[in-house]
């Protein structure tokens, strides 16, 4: 097995995750300046400014599986780069909230589609022994992008006064363009070539480049799995046949967002200000959040193919429950901001080693070859619908003037803590282990061939 080639291709594909992470969090630095510039209402600001990219993400996740199945993984990866580039430039030069929202929506489309195609692509070019680490590189690049976005926002604070936020958003155009160029060097997924194009010759060439020892056997194994699915080709995606992977995909995506992760990442500076930190100081501490996220994603990356997916989810759930309960307590008792920040960092570490490391890997593993992109699309869609809803309605609860819970953020964190208790119960009782199992073997377990 040519691990060098696999690593190289996986890194390039997973760089879409860097753009994903950067684009997702860079808005946190523009949040307050835009609110002051355009004097929007909390509901308008939550929908058109803060969550519009997430609604684009929902659309991208819902629709991304279709072009990924029809046109192939590589072409879709290329168009993701185009969407990111246009979005970065467009938001940087926007002069009204509606134009701004339109270009944020385009960036969201790129995020949504990337959360479908990248894990799908990497899982299909990987082996069972290293699949977890390679797919998890997508998550690593997401958190790396998050850290760089926090750092970029911090460094650009005060760069050009009222136009700081334009630079914060615009700099993303540079890595977006470079990524678009790099995609040209990727091969197509051999599983897609066999499954959708019946191109065994093309697939065998790529499998040979990957260093597969018995290329013919690998092709025959993939084709045998496809034939088993064809026996039930009249079964629709939402038929009883795929109930198990669909429910697993829904629940892991649902709980991912009901942990409050995007709530904290999007509104980190505002949350930290509410704890008593000054604006510049809160931006600086946001970098600490990004740094912890990156460090513990490394840990998750190291452990995912050693410890397994299920154990990491259990560890993460326990960390979630403790950290969220303590953050709620800190707000309730007006504890020292440094104590609150330490538990926020514990929360981020718990996410990075658990749900953060596992979700995209798990979603990419549990569906059969012929519907993998559609299954990934379903799971990503659930993830982003809840992310968008939470982000959209946060200003309604936390706005300094009109927020329903503006003086009681502990209620929100208490709610998230309770949801993580339910996640722990679900993981222990329902989640199977997929570590070290081939995609075709998982397919048999999931759909009962």
N, C-alpha and C positions, 0 to 999 in steps of 0.2 A: 504494500500500500504506500503510495507516494504522499506521505503526510505533508511534505513541503508544498506541493501543488494544492492539496486540499486546504491547507492553512491559508495560502495566498488568495485563493478564490473566495474563501469564507470571509477573510478580512475585508476584501474589496466590497463584497456584497453587504457585509454587516456595517460598512461605513454609512449606509442609509440610516442606520440607527443613530449615528452621531448627529446627522442632520435632524432626525426625529427629536432627539433629546434637546438639541440646541433650540430648535424652533418651538418646542413645547414650553420651555422655561424662560426663554429670553423675554417673553411678554411680562414676566414678573417685574422687570426693571422699568418697563414702559407703563405699567398699570396706573400708578398714581399720577405721573406727568400727563398722560392722556386724559385722565379723569378731570384734571385741573384745566387742561387746554380746551376741551370740548364741552365741559360742564354737563355731562350726561347724567341721567337718573340712574339709580342703582340697578334697576331691572334692565335698562338699555345697555348700561356698561357691562353687566354680566353676560348678556346675550350677544351683542354686536362686537364688543371689544375683547372680552376675556374668553368667551366660549365659542366664538364663531369658528376658530380653527378646529375646535373639537367637533363641531357639527360637520365640518368638512371631513374630518377624520372618520366620523361615523359613515358618511357617504362613501368615502374611499374604501373603508373596511367592508361595507355592504356590497359594493360593486366590484371591488378589486379581484375577487376570485374568478370573475367571468373572463376578463382579458388575460389573466394569469393562466387560465386553462386553455383559452383559444389561441392566443398569440405567443405563449411561452413565457418563461420566467425572465429571460435576459432582456427582451424588448420592454417589458414592464419596468424592470429595474432602471433602464435608461430614461423612461418618461418620468419616473419619480424624481430623478435629478433635475429635469427640466422644470417640473412643478415647483420644487424647492427654490430654484434660482429665480424664477419669475416672482414668486411670493416674496422673497427677501427684498428684491429691488422695489416691487410695488408697494409694500408696506412702508418702506423707508421714505418714499416720496409722496405718500398719500397726504391730501390736504383736507379731508373731511372723513368722518367716521364711517360712512358707507363705502367709500373707495377702500379705506383701510380694511374694513371687514371682508370685502370681496377678495383681496389678496391674502388675507389670513385664511380664508376659506380654501383657496388654492393650495396653500401650504399644508392645511389640514388634509386635503385630498392625498397629498404625497405621503403624509404620515400614515393615513389609514391603509393605503395600498401597500406601503412598505411593511406594515405589520402583518400583511397577508403573504406577500411574495417572498420576503427575505427569509423568514424561518422555514417556509416551504422549500425554497431553493436549497438552502444549506443542508436541511435534513435529507434531501434527495441526493446530495453529492457526498454524504458522510457515511462512515461505517458505524455500527452499533457501539463500538468501544469508545469512540471519541465524539459521537454525535451530540451529546449533551454539551460538551465544552465548545464545540464549533458553533452550534446554534445559539448558545448563551453569549457568544461574542457580540451578537446583535444587542443584547441587553447591556453588555459591557460598554459598547459604543453609545448606547442611549445615555447611560449615566456619565460617560466621559463628555458627551455633548452637553449634558446638564451642568457639569462642573465648569466647562469652558464658558457656557452662557452666563453662569453666575459671576465668574471671574471677569468676563468681558463687560458685563453690566457694571461691575464695581469699578473697573479701570476707566470706563467711558463716562462715569458719573462726574459731571463738571467739565467735560471735554468741550462742549459747545452750548452750554446753558440750556435753553428751552428745546434745543434740537438733539440733546443727548440720546433720547429714545430712538430717533431716526438712525443714528449710527449703530446703536445696540442691535436693531433689527436688520439693518442693511449689510453688516459684515458677514452675515450667514451666506450671502451670495457667492463669496469666494470659495469656501469648501464645497458648496453645492455644485458649482461649475466644474471643479476639479473631479468630483465624484462622477459626474456625468461622462467625462472623458474616460475615466478608468474602467467604466462598465464595458467598454468595447473589448477589453481583454479577457472577459469571462466566457466560458463555454456555456452551452445550454444544458439544462438538467437532462441526464440520460434517461431517467425514469419518465420525464415528460415526452421525450422523443419516442420512446417505445409505446407509452400509453396513448398518446394523442396523435402521433404521426406514423406510428408503426415503422419508425426509422431505426431498425436494429443495427444497421451498418454505422450510422452516425453515433448512436449510443455506445457501440462497442469501441469506437475510436476514443471517445471521452473516458469511458471506463478504463481503457488501456492507459491513457494519460494519467488517470487517477492512481494507477498502479495496482488495479485489481488483478489478483493472481489468475483466477479462472473466469475470464470475461464471458465465455459462452454459458457457464453455469449461472452467473449473475443475471444475464439476460433472460435465461429460461426461468429463473426464480421469479423475476419481475413479471414475466408474461403469465406464469402460472397463477400468481396472485390476481392479475387482471382478469383472467378467465373465471376465477371464482366469483369475482364481483359481477361479471357479465351474466352469470347464471341467474342473478337477481337484478338484472338491468331495469326491470319494471318497478323496482323499489325506488320511490322518490327519496330525496335527501331527508325529509322529515318523516319518513316511514318508520315503522317499528324496528326495522332492521338496524338502523343507526341510532337507536334511542340511547344506548349506553355512551358512545363518544359524544353525542350532542349534549347530554346532561352533564357530563364531566366538563366539557368546554364551557357550557353556560355557567356552571358553579364556580369554576376557577376564575373566570373573567369577572363575574359578579362580585365575588369576595375581594378580588384584587382592588377594585375601586372603592368598595365599602370599608376598606382599611383607612381611607382618607389620604392615600398617597398623592394623588394629583391635587387635592385640596391644599395640602401642605406645600407641595412644590410650586404651584401657581401663586400662592398667596404667602410664601415664606416671609418676605420683607414686612408685609402688613401684619402677619401674626406676631412676628418678633417685635414690631413696634407696639403692639397692644400689650406685650409683656413688659414694656418699659424701656426698650432700646431706642436710640435715636435713629433717624432714617439712614444715614451713612453707615452707622454701626450695624444696623439690621441687614444692609446689603452685604457687608463684610462677613457677617455670621452666616449668610446664605451660602457663601463659599465653603464654609465648614460643613454645611449640610451636603453640598456637592462632593466634597472630598471624602467624607465618610461613606457616601453612596458608592463612590468609585472603589475605595479600599475593600469594602465588604462584598462588592460585586466580584472582585478578584477572588475572595474567599469562596463565594458561591460557585464561581467558574472552576475552581480547583476541586471542590467537593462534589459537584453534581454527578460526575461519572464514577465517583468513588463511594460516596455515602448514598446517593440516590435521590430521586425527586421527592418522594414521600417524606423522608426524614427531614429534608430541608424545609418542606412546608410546615412540618410540626414544630421545628425549631423557630422558624419565622413567626408562627402563630403565637407561641408563648411570649416571644419578644414583643410582638404587637400588643398583646393584652396588657403586659406590664407597663410598657412605655406610654400607651394611650391613656391608661388609667392614671398614671402619674402626671402626665401633661394636664389632664382635666383637674387633678388635685391642685397643681401649681396655679392654674388660673383661678380656681375656686378660693384658694387661700391667699392669693396675691404673693406667691413665693418669689424669691429672688430670680430675676431673669436668667441668670447663669444656670440655675437648677433646671428651669424649664427647658433651656437650650440643650442641656445634657440629655434629657429624656427625649427631646425631639431627635437628637442624634442617635439615640438607642433605637428609636422607631425606624429611622432611615436604615440603620444597620440591619435591623430585623427584616425589613422589606428586601434589602439588597441580597441577603443570603437566602431568603425564602422565596416569596412570590416573584420578586424581581428576576431572580436567576432561573426560576422554573417555568413561568407561565408560557413564554414563547416556545420553549423546548417542548413542553407537554402538549400544547396545541398542535405542534407540527408532527407529533408522533402518533396521535390516537385515531386519526382518520385513514381509511384506505387510500392507495395511490390515486385512484380515479376520482376521488372527491376530496383529496387533501386540501387543495386550494380553496374549495368551497367551504370545507370544515374550518379551515384557518380563518376564512372570511367571516363565518358565523361567530366564532369565538372572539375575534377582534372587534366585531360589531357590537357584541354585548359589552365588552370592555369599554369601548369608546362612547356608547350611549350613556352608560352610567357616569363616565368621566365628564361628559358634556353636561349632564344634568346637575351634577355636584358643583362643577365650576360655574355654571350659569346662575345657580341660585345662591352661591356663597355671598355675593354682595347684598342680597336681600336680608341675610342673617347678620353679616358682620359690618356693613357700612357704618361709619362713625356717627352719622346723623340719623339715618332712618332704619338701620339694621334691627331686626326683631330681637336678635340676641347679641347686640353690639357690646353689652357689658357682661355677657354670660357665655363666652366661648367654650367654657368647660362642658356645657350641655352637648355641643357637637362632638367633642373628643370622647365623652362618655358613651355616646351613641356608637361611635366607631369601635370602641373597646368591646362593647357588647356584641357587635357583629363579628368581631374576631374570635370570640368564644364559640360562636356558631361555626366559624370556619374550622376551628380546631376539631370540633366534633365531626364535621364532614370529612376532613382529611383522614382522621383516624379510622372512620367507619366505611368510607366509600372509595377512596383514591387508590388505584393499583400502582405498583411500581413498574416503570418502563426502562429502568437502567439496564444496559447491556443486552437488550432484546432487539432483534432486527425489526424493521418497519413491517415486513411481511408477517412475522410472528405476532407482532402486536395486532395487526389487522385480523388475524384469526381469532385472537382473544376478544377483540372488541365487537366484532360483528358475527361471531359464532359460526364460522365456516365448518 
